[in-house]
Amino acid sequence: MTAKVAAGSVMDFIPFATRGERLFRRIRDLCRVEIQIAAEIDRRASLIDREELGSNFLSTTQAFSMFGRLMKGARWARSEMLKSDPVAFDSYLTDLILHECHVAVEQVRRILPLLMDALEVCDKSPSPALSREVRDTHPDHCIYCGRNSTEADGKRLTVEHVWPSSLGGDTDFENLAPACKGCNSARNHAALWTEFWFQGFHVRPRPSQNEVETFDSTKYRIAVMLFRAERDSQAKSLKEALYARGPIQSLELEGRTQPVDFIDVAREARKYY
């Protein structure tokens, strides 16, 4: 059983991709056989009109799960083993890749340098000078909701890692953008839209105000933005794709006459400005 993983459907950014993104892509590519099986299961289970969206959901989730566990283990080893026993540290990373990624031994040497690169930039904060540069050269609004510092409860916008620092996101200009504290907190460390939990996202026709407030939340608006951005094959980075599509002011749930779920809403979401 084989299935083609659609090109350009998930994280196809190359020129300005961060080290964490490059590691994720390598894991996805090297683990293609196992991921293809998941993609085929997902494709067969998806509704006909959603096949182009559903065929990569499980495969992306599986690849990112491998990537996330790899980064967690590597970060732990860095803090516990690197200084005290570098040889044991190298051995642990090799075993970790074999265990988490299910790849042949010869493929480990293709993943290990990327993992070391991602570890090198993990958990770093921008310097005051770099933060000022980001604020001075970007529009004065949050990359996610579009509010400026005055509208965002009068608080200064934070400087956000577009690809999370905990997952190998570089602390450089190409991976930093202004964000309000509410959106920064709502996104947390999620890198892809598949990391958000959508199982309960089912909205009835003509939803109540309480339902609208529950589902038209900051978290789900950011998930919709990531959903759209990750499918922008023309963008050179996730940051570029987010800015090109623009923030979302509302998921427009009021007054709908048909029940909808997250995929319905994500496909219909329009640009805010």
C-alpha positions as a Python dict, from the first residue, in 0.01 Angstrom:
ca = {
    (1, 'M'): (0, 0, 0),
    (2, 'T'): (146, 336, -102),
    (3, 'A'): (34, 693, -92),
    (4, 'K'): (185, 1008, -226),
    (5, 'V'): (248, 1282, 27),
    (6, 'A'): (136, 1594, -153),
    (7, 'A'): (414, 1838, -230),
    (8, 'G'): (370, 2188, -96),
    (9, 'S'): (95, 2089, 146),
    (10, 'V'): (290, 2116, 470),
    (11, 'M'): (601, 2319, 553),
    (12, 'D'): (761, 2360, 212),
    (13, 'F'): (957, 2672, 306),
    (14, 'I'): (1327, 2656, 232),
    (15, 'P'): (1531, 2980, 198),
    (16, 'F'): (1457, 3128, 543),
    (17, 'A'): (1346, 2811, 720),
    (18, 'T'): (1474, 2786, 1076),
    (19, 'R'): (1691, 2501, 1197),
    (20, 'G'): (1394, 2338, 1368),
    (21, 'E'): (1191, 2347, 1046),
    (22, 'R'): (1476, 2189, 853),
    (23, 'L'): (1501, 1908, 1110),
    (24, 'F'): (1126, 1848, 1094),
    (25, 'R'): (1133, 1828, 713),
    (26, 'R'): (1422, 1580, 724),
    (27, 'I'): (1239, 1358, 970),
    (28, 'R'): (926, 1372, 756),
    (29, 'D'): (1122, 1280, 443),
    (30, 'L'): (1330, 1001, 597),
    (31, 'C'): (1031, 844, 769),
    (32, 'R'): (826, 854, 451),
    (33, 'V'): (735, 483, 437),
    (34, 'E'): (568, 479, 778),
    (35, 'I'): (419, 823, 720),
    (36, 'Q'): (280, 720, 381),
    (37, 'I'): (80, 445, 549),
    (38, 'A'): (-70, 698, 789),
    (39, 'A'): (-143, 933, 499),
    (40, 'E'): (-323, 655, 309),
    (41, 'I'): (-535, 568, 614),
    (42, 'D'): (-619, 933, 657),
    (43, 'R'): (-702, 974, 287),
    (44, 'R'): (-937, 677, 287),
    (45, 'A'): (-1110, 801, 602),
    (46, 'S'): (-1152, 1160, 483),
    (47, 'L'): (-1464, 1298, 322),
    (48, 'I'): (-1445, 1327, -56),
    (49, 'D'): (-1445, 1706, -64),
    (50, 'R'): (-1171, 1722, 197),
    (51, 'E'): (-930, 1471, 54),
    (52, 'E'): (-673, 1732, -40),
    (53, 'L'): (-673, 1853, 322),
    (54, 'G'): (-716, 1527, 507),
    (55, 'S'): (-457, 1319, 325),
    (56, 'N'): (-170, 1482, 514),
    (57, 'F'): (-324, 1527, 857),
    (58, 'L'): (-216, 1198, 1016),
    (59, 'S'): (115, 1190, 832),
    (60, 'T'): (204, 1540, 949),
    (61, 'T'): (88, 1464, 1302),
    (62, 'Q'): (299, 1149, 1311),
    (63, 'A'): (610, 1321, 1175),
    (64, 'F'): (571, 1610, 1416),
    (65, 'S'): (521, 1370, 1707),
    (66, 'M'): (855, 1209, 1622),
    (67, 'F'): (1014, 1551, 1590),
    (68, 'G'): (868, 1676, 1920),
    (69, 'R'): (983, 1373, 2118),
    (70, 'L'): (1327, 1399, 1960),
    (71, 'M'): (1361, 1763, 2061),
    (72, 'K'): (1238, 1695, 2416),
    (73, 'G'): (1487, 1413, 2466),
    (74, 'A'): (1773, 1607, 2311),
    (75, 'R'): (1708, 1916, 2524),
    (76, 'W'): (1703, 1700, 2837),
    (77, 'A'): (2031, 1533, 2739),
    (78, 'R'): (2189, 1872, 2671),
    (79, 'S'): (2109, 1993, 3022),
    (80, 'E'): (2195, 1667, 3201),
    (81, 'M'): (2482, 1513, 3004),
    (82, 'L'): (2658, 1748, 2762),
    (83, 'K'): (2903, 1912, 3004),
    (84, 'S'): (2959, 1615, 3232),
    (85, 'D'): (2994, 1341, 2969),
    (86, 'P'): (3006, 1452, 2602),
    (87, 'V'): (3068, 1096, 2479),
    (88, 'A'): (2758, 968, 2658),
    (89, 'F'): (2567, 1268, 2521),
    (90, 'D'): (2657, 1179, 2160),
    (91, 'S'): (2570, 815, 2219),
    (92, 'Y'): (2236, 910, 2372),
    (93, 'L'): (2140, 1128, 2074),
    (94, 'T'): (2223, 848, 1832),
    (95, 'D'): (2011, 600, 2026),
    (96, 'L'): (1735, 860, 2057),
    (97, 'I'): (1716, 909, 1680),
    (98, 'L'): (1708, 534, 1619),
    (99, 'H'): (1434, 486, 1877),
    (100, 'E'): (1212, 783, 1794),
    (101, 'C'): (1248, 807, 1417),
    (102, 'H'): (1262, 435, 1333),
    (103, 'V'): (1529, 490, 1069),
    (104, 'A'): (1823, 280, 955),
    (105, 'V'): (2159, 335, 1122),
    (106, 'E'): (2307, 497, 811),
    (107, 'Q'): (2032, 760, 816),
    (108, 'V'): (2119, 871, 1167),
    (109, 'R'): (2415, 1070, 1038),
    (110, 'R'): (2175, 1268, 818),
    (111, 'I'): (1956, 1362, 1112),
    (112, 'L'): (2219, 1410, 1384),
    (113, 'P'): (2380, 1729, 1240),
    (114, 'L'): (2036, 1886, 1198),
    (115, 'L'): (1945, 1793, 1554),
    (116, 'M'): (2268, 1946, 1684),
    (117, 'D'): (2197, 2264, 1485),
    (118, 'A'): (1845, 2285, 1628),
    (119, 'L'): (1975, 2230, 1981),
    (120, 'E'): (2227, 2509, 1937),
    (121, 'V'): (1955, 2773, 1891),
    (122, 'C'): (1694, 2630, 2131),
    (123, 'D'): (1557, 2833, 2421),
    (124, 'K'): (1725, 3162, 2333),
    (125, 'S'): (1569, 3504, 2379),
    (126, 'P'): (1628, 3799, 2145),
    (127, 'S'): (1867, 4065, 2268),
    (128, 'P'): (1726, 4410, 2349),
    (129, 'A'): (1885, 4544, 2030),
    (130, 'L'): (1727, 4272, 1814),
    (131, 'S'): (1388, 4322, 1982),
    (132, 'R'): (1406, 4694, 1904),
    (133, 'E'): (1494, 4619, 1542),
    (134, 'V'): (1195, 4386, 1508),
    (135, 'R'): (959, 4643, 1662),
    (136, 'D'): (1103, 4932, 1459),
    (137, 'T'): (1088, 4756, 1121),
    (138, 'H'): (753, 4573, 1149),
    (139, 'P'): (406, 4730, 1150),
    (140, 'D'): (289, 4814, 1501),
    (141, 'H'): (37, 4533, 1524),
    (142, 'C'): (21, 4174, 1640),
    (143, 'I'): (102, 3924, 1365),
    (144, 'Y'): (-195, 3710, 1474),
    (145, 'C'): (-486, 3937, 1572),
    (146, 'G'): (-385, 4263, 1406),
    (147, 'R'): (-427, 4477, 1718),
    (148, 'N'): (-170, 4745, 1791),
    (149, 'S'): (-13, 4804, 2130),
    (150, 'T'): (-285, 5051, 2228),
    (151, 'E'): (-567, 4811, 2139),
    (152, 'A'): (-393, 4517, 2308),
    (153, 'D'): (-485, 4639, 2658),
    (154, 'G'): (-234, 4920, 2625),
    (155, 'K'): (53, 4677, 2674),
    (156, 'R'): (367, 4673, 2466),
    (157, 'L'): (376, 4401, 2201),
    (158, 'T'): (606, 4110, 2272),
    (159, 'V'): (858, 3974, 2022),
    (160, 'E'): (742, 3627, 1917),
    (161, 'H'): (939, 3336, 1769),
    (162, 'V'): (729, 3239, 1466),
    (163, 'W'): (877, 2887, 1473),
    (164, 'P'): (902, 2824, 1850),
    (165, 'S'): (1244, 2856, 2006),
    (166, 'S'): (1185, 2538, 2208),
    (167, 'L'): (1160, 2351, 1878),
    (168, 'G'): (1474, 2489, 1717),
    (169, 'G'): (1342, 2824, 1603),
    (170, 'D'): (1627, 3064, 1534),
    (171, 'T'): (1643, 3385, 1732),
    (172, 'D'): (1702, 3606, 1432),
    (173, 'F'): (1511, 3870, 1239),
    (174, 'E'): (1361, 3624, 991),
    (175, 'N'): (1192, 3425, 1269),
    (176, 'L'): (1074, 3706, 1497),
    (177, 'A'): (760, 3918, 1480),
    (178, 'P'): (555, 4143, 1712),
    (179, 'A'): (269, 3970, 1895),
    (180, 'C'): (37, 4071, 2176),
    (181, 'K'): (69, 3884, 2502),
    (182, 'G'): (-273, 3723, 2462),
    (183, 'C'): (-191, 3568, 2124),
    (184, 'N'): (159, 3472, 2233),
    (185, 'S'): (12, 3288, 2532),
    (186, 'A'): (-268, 3126, 2327),
    (187, 'R'): (-29, 2983, 2070),
    (188, 'N'): (212, 2870, 2344),
    (189, 'H'): (470, 2634, 2184),
    (190, 'A'): (250, 2508, 1900),
    (191, 'A'): (434, 2513, 1567),
    (192, 'L'): (175, 2358, 1332),
    (193, 'W'): (-204, 2369, 1323),
    (194, 'T'): (-219, 1994, 1383),
    (195, 'E'): (-100, 2053, 1741),
    (196, 'F'): (-428, 2216, 1837),
    (197, 'W'): (-713, 1996, 1965),
    (198, 'F'): (-1017, 2005, 1736),
    (199, 'Q'): (-1216, 1697, 1832),
    (200, 'G'): (-1486, 1902, 2004),
    (201, 'F'): (-1496, 2175, 1740),
    (202, 'H'): (-1848, 2120, 1607),
    (203, 'V'): (-2073, 2422, 1580),
    (204, 'R'): (-2447, 2382, 1530),
    (205, 'P'): (-2655, 2595, 1290),
    (206, 'R'): (-2732, 2939, 1431),
    (207, 'P'): (-2504, 2893, 1732),
    (208, 'S'): (-2572, 3064, 2062),
    (209, 'Q'): (-2356, 3353, 2176),
    (210, 'N'): (-2192, 3122, 2428),
    (211, 'E'): (-2094, 2877, 2152),
    (212, 'V'): (-1960, 3158, 1937),
    (213, 'E'): (-1745, 3286, 2223),
    (214, 'T'): (-1620, 2933, 2295),
    (215, 'F'): (-1509, 2850, 1942),
    (216, 'D'): (-1429, 3195, 1800),
    (217, 'S'): (-1134, 3218, 2036),
    (218, 'T'): (-778, 3342, 1999),
    (219, 'K'): (-646, 2986, 2002),
    (220, 'Y'): (-862, 2870, 1712),
    (221, 'R'): (-803, 3187, 1510),
    (222, 'I'): (-428, 3126, 1535),
    (223, 'A'): (-482, 2762, 1436),
    (224, 'V'): (-671, 2878, 1126),
    (225, 'M'): (-387, 3118, 1039),
    (226, 'L'): (-131, 2839, 1067),
    (227, 'F'): (-356, 2608, 863),
    (228, 'R'): (-363, 2860, 577),
    (229, 'A'): (1, 2968, 607),
    (230, 'E'): (138, 2615, 595),
    (231, 'R'): (-26, 2570, 256),
    (232, 'D'): (125, 2881, 99),
    (233, 'S'): (382, 2720, -129),
    (234, 'Q'): (492, 3062, -259),
    (235, 'A'): (616, 3190, 78),
    (236, 'K'): (981, 3160, 174),
    (237, 'S'): (910, 3116, 545),
    (238, 'L'): (626, 3060, 787),
    (239, 'K'): (659, 3422, 894),
    (240, 'E'): (627, 3545, 535),
    (241, 'A'): (319, 3329, 484),
    (242, 'L'): (152, 3459, 801),
    (243, 'Y'): (210, 3820, 698),
    (244, 'A'): (96, 3753, 341),
    (245, 'R'): (-236, 3607, 456),
    (246, 'G'): (-289, 3857, 736),
    (247, 'P'): (-452, 3819, 1079),
    (248, 'I'): (-808, 3702, 1135),
    (249, 'Q'): (-1054, 3921, 1320),
    (250, 'S'): (-1336, 3670, 1338),
    (251, 'L'): (-1418, 3311, 1238),
    (252, 'E'): (-1764, 3433, 1135),
    (253, 'L'): (-1967, 3168, 1313),
    (254, 'E'): (-2278, 3377, 1372),
    (255, 'G'): (-2581, 3315, 1155),
    (256, 'R'): (-2457, 2996, 986),
    (257, 'T'): (-2737, 2770, 870),
    (258, 'Q'): (-2528, 2453, 846),
    (259, 'P'): (-2322, 2276, 1113),
    (260, 'V'): (-1948, 2327, 1071),
    (261, 'D'): (-1624, 2194, 1212),
    (262, 'F'): (-1270, 2332, 1213),
    (263, 'I'): (-1188, 2233, 854),
    (264, 'D'): (-1500, 2412, 724),
    (265, 'V'): (-1407, 2728, 910),
    (266, 'A'): (-1040, 2715, 812),
    (267, 'R'): (-1116, 2680, 442),
    (268, 'E'): (-1355, 2976, 445),
    (269, 'A'): (-1157, 3216, 663),
    (270, 'R'): (-1086, 3546, 492),
    (271, 'K'): (-810, 3801, 530),
    (272, 'Y'): (-862, 4064, 794),
    (273, 'Y'): (-687, 4346, 607),
}
